[in-house]
Amino acid sequence: MKRFYNDYLYDTDNSKLIAENCAPCSSFDDRYYREALYQTPEGEFFLVGRGGAMSKYSQLFNGCSTGGSALNPLSIGEAEDWYREQLDQVYTGYDITKAKDPDPNYNTFRRLFKD
């Protein structure tokens, strides 16, 4: 996905995928969404999301709710908050220290936001 935002081209093909997350429901559910956090070669963060008609990515079309997508630039603080939220969700499921990228894991969090 490529989008211009404030005269800056955000491109998923030329950026590093940091982590992905999806809603805890079936991909056939209208509430389903999938998000991915990326970092550009210049160090900028952005979030790409896509979801169904009842997800946070829904859009109105001719008065009806449909699925949609978005690309949102994030400050480092917003990226850290998003990643921390994913860690909280993942931590309840399995040992995050053994997770591999692009799954949210503590080692990646420290590298990006703490070191």
N, C-alpha and C positions, 0 to 999 in steps of 0.2 A: 504494500500500500504506500502510495506517495501522496503527500498533501503539503501545500504551502500554508504557512501560518506566520503572520507578521513578517513576510518576505523571507522566511527560512523554509527550505525544503526538508521535510521529515520523510525519510525513506526506510521502510523496514528491511529492504534488501541490502542496504549499506550500513545498517546499524546492528548492534549486538543485542540479541535476545537475552534479557536478564532473567525473567520468570514469567510463567503463565498461570492463570487461574480460571476455573470455570464454576458455574453455579452447581450446587449439589442436587441437580435434578437431571432427568433425561434430556438429551439434545433435541428430542421431539416435543418437549414441553415449551409452551410459549414464554415461560419465565426464564428459560435457559439463556445464559450469556457466557462468553469467553473473553478474557482480557489477557493482554500481554504487555509487559513493561520492557521497553527498549532504551538503549543508550547510544547516541550518535557518536561518531568518531571524535567530535569536538567536546563530548562529555555531557551533552544535553539529554534529558530524560523525556520520554513521552509514552503515553498509554494508548494502545489500540484495543478497541472493544467492538464486539458484534453480538447481537442478541435478538431474541424473538419479540413478538408483538406485546408481551406483558413484562418484558425485561426493562432494565434501566436504559437500554439502547433503543427502545421503541420510538417510532416516529409516526406522526399523523400524515396520512395521505388520503385526500378526498374525504376527510372526516372519519376515517377508520385508522385504527392503530395497526401498524405493520412492524416487521423487524427492521433493524437499522444497524448502523455502524458509526464509529466516531474515532477520531485521532485527537488526543488532547496533550499538549505540551505540559510538563510538570516541572516545578522547581525541585531542587534537591530535597527540600523538606517534604514536599508532597510525595515524591518518589519514595522517600524513606518511610513515610506514614503508610503508603500503599503496601510496600514490601513487609513492613512490620505486621500489618493486618493479615497478610498471607501467611507469615510465619506463625501467628497465633492460631490460624485455622489448621495449618499443616501439623503443628506441634502436637495437637490433640490426636492425630492419626498415626504417627510413627516417629522414629528417631530422626530429627532434622539434621543431625550432624553427619549422617550417612547419605543424605539426599544428593543427587547429582543435578547440575544445571540442566535445563532451565527451571527445575523445581525450586521453590523457595527453600533456602537453607541458611543456617547461621553463618557459615564461613563466607558465603557470598555477601550476606548482609554486612558483616564486619569489613570486608574488603571495600565495599561500595560506600558505606556510610560512617564507619567508625575509625578506620585506620588513617 
